[in-house]
């Protein structure tokens, strides 16, 4: 009998090169899948970090706008505290002094004279600073300051400064001494 080759039948030769090829293909497939999963994980982590970064930046901007709004309130509160401390100094005077000073300054002030600062010290001195529209109005104001009613309240009235401005108005300062009751 002669041996013949049957080309129609598939004949597999057992051997190592085919197994190595198969292991290599499976290994490459596992590496590619692992690489894809790792890339997807890194990409999703990056997107979540980016989203959180945007949210934090948005919250920072909200806080900055709140702080800028509160800064105005804070400066107003500081101003109010200063004014209240001035009022507290006034109230530390004897009860009879404050209404007298207030009624006197309300009586002599006019629309043309703007009293910008009245400081009452505990040492018996009142410092007044203001602005008069012109010299005539300043003269009338000073006459009122030297009236009999002022003499009943203040023992010494001193004009400390007068400065003429370019617009014709006058800035002035007075120092008034009062006797504590």
Buried (B, 14 or more C-beta within 10 A) or exposed (E): EEEEEEEEEEEEEEEEEEEEEEEEEEEEEEEEEEEEEEEEEEEEEEEEEEEEEEEEEEEEEEEEEEEEEEEEEEEEEEEEEEEEEBEEEBEEBEEEBBEBBEEBBEEBBEEBBBBEEBEBEEEBBBBBBBBBBEEEBBEBBBEBBEEEBBEEBBEEBEEEEBEEEEEEBBBBBBBBEBEEE
